[in-house]
Amino acid sequence: MRLESLSTLNYRNLAPCTLRFGAGVTGVFGENGAGKTNLLEAIYLALTGQTDVGRLEQLVQSGESEAYVRADLESGGSLSVQEVGLGRGRRQLKVDGVRVRAGDLPRGSAVWIRPEDSELVFGSPTLRRAYLDSLLSRLSARYGQQLGRYERTVSQRNAALKGGEAWAMAVWDDALVKLGTEIITFRRRALTRLGELATDANAALGSRKTLELKLLETTTPETYAADLTGRRAEELARGSTVSGPHRDDLVLTLGGFSASEYASRGEGRTVALALRRAELELLAERFGEQPVLLIDDFSAELDPGRRAFLLELAAGVPQAIVTGTERPPGAAAQYWAQSGRFTPLDPLDGPLDMKPEKKAELEEVH
Ligand SMILES: Nc1ncnc2c1ncn2[C@@H]1O[C@H](COP(=O)(O)OP(=O)(O)OP(=O)(O)O)[C@@H](O)[C@H]1O
């Protein structure tokens, strides 16, 4: 998968633009607030149809009512166009002019590494579960469908529990056990490979402590039905379903201890990077094609080992887009970001701050 160009209109602070991207590493650098993260977010949205913002309106430029993002892609020798239209609480996706659902977009197209990924380690189980579910939904469309059904069943069952409808539980329990069993089984299987890749990546990052990924399960396929009936009184009292994959945690252990509880900030950052490299490798294995790698703010990474790891990762994939407040070294092409605009630069130019006349010239263009 290769991103040939990205066009945006009314997307956050980005000025209307069409940016072209070649193979290798493209560096995007500029001051804080210039729009670098917004650009990567727009690319990720156009490639995957996914965003994790709470309200879609946040993505629309203030003062406007609609936004638009378009990616021109090349994959296996053929070209395609993916478009995302955003309005009030509404997202419309098209591939080559035909409306599709998010699940119909290519599922292994991009991986996005961000400074806030450390939250995967130190944040709540909900965040880790969301990471795992989002990755597994990309590996398997069926996983995504069954997870959606399971989540709807849990909320309907919770409504019945709150209403004290004990008589209706047998029906809900059957559906929950069937869907939950499929989810648990798939998670266990996928975690074996994800764990191996993450362990290797963590070692490649120079960590002397072994990283292991485990599921902390509130139930098992064998005991799920009995767990539900056994805790019926408690569930009716609480009005919620207390066991099942919606309550399970992805536990990350470092040297045998829970990373969430015991890892240092730096160790946690290393674990988060290891998870992202594992995601990249797993998607490439599954789809036989390397995703576009997006690295947000490599310059926020002050540790020299982790910074080198990020840049090596970018250099090792067919296409990577790397942002920073300084120029990413080794980039084949460069954009200078300022106030939501992106100006292509000659990669052989020196740093802008050493060339005031060049900077003045570019500001003039803006
Ligand atoms: N919906 C929106 N409409 C207009 N501007 C927005 C919108 N959402 C965010 N912005 C603006 O976009 C800017 C942030 O851009 P972004 O996060 O991409 O910067 P950045 O270059 O990544 O900065 P940093 O180096 O600090 O991470 C902010 O100034 C913010 O106010």
The ligand as a Gaussian input file, in Angstrom:
#p B3LYP/6-31G(d) Opt

LIG

0 1
 N      -11.541000      21.783000      14.270000
 C      -10.511000      22.644000      14.240000
 N      -10.601000      23.807000      13.548000
 C       -9.574000      24.672000      13.487000
 N       -8.385000      24.469000      14.106000
 C       -8.242000      23.336000      14.814000
 C       -9.282000      22.363000      14.911000
 N       -8.853000      21.347000      15.679000
 C       -7.596000      21.662000      16.053000
 N       -7.220000      22.852000      15.523000
 C       -5.932000      23.546000      15.691000
 O       -4.905000      22.757000      15.148000
 C       -3.710000      23.079000      15.842000
 C       -2.995000      21.846000      16.323000
 O       -2.455000      21.229000      15.265000
 P       -1.582000      19.913000      15.511000
 O       -1.941000      19.203000      16.764000
 O       -1.649000      19.179000      14.249000
 O       -0.163000      20.612000      15.711000
 P        1.274000      19.962000      15.656000
 O        1.990000      20.592000      14.522000
 O        1.171000      18.483000      15.674000
 O        1.848000      20.503000      17.003000
 P        2.814000      19.812000      18.094000
 O        4.192000      19.892000      17.513000
 O        2.601000      20.699000      19.267000
 O        2.307000      18.419000      18.307000
 C       -4.055000      23.814000      17.090000
 O       -3.604000      25.153000      16.957000
 C       -5.560000      23.701000      17.156000
 O       -6.126000      24.842000      17.715000

